[in-house]
C-alpha cells in the first residue's frame, strides 16, 4: 500500500494548493478521471471549510496546520484531512432539503451532503487536539 502525507499551513497555502495535491495523488495512482472530477467538488468543500473556518477561534491569527494523509492500493483510496481547529463534526449537519424553493433553503450543509454521496465511507473523529475527517473512496 502506498502512503502519502503532506502538512500544509493555511497561512502559506491556499485551499487550491491542498486540493491540487490530493487530486495529484489520485491521478498518480490511476484513479479514474471521471470519478476524480466528481469527487473534486466534495473534497474542495471539505478543504475550503477547514481553511476558512477551523481556526477562526484564534483571531487575529486565523490560520493553522492542515495535514493530508492518503493511503491506497490502487483500488481503494483512504484520505484523511486533519486540522487542529475548533471541534466540528460535519457529519452531524442535517442533509439539506434539495427540493425546497431557493428562498426557503437554509445556508450550509450542501458540501457535506455531496461528500457523503460521493464517498464509499466517511467518518469524523476529534481526539481533543485534532479533527480527523476520513474519506474512503473506491476506484
Secondary structure, 3 states (H helix, E strand, C coil): CEEEEEEEECCCCCHHHHHHHHHHHHHHCCCCHHHHHHHHHHHHHHHHHHHHHCCHHHCCCCCCEEEEEEEECCCEEEEEEEECCCCCCHHHCCCCCCCCCHHHCCCCCHHHHHHHHHCCEEEEEECCCCEEEEEEEEC
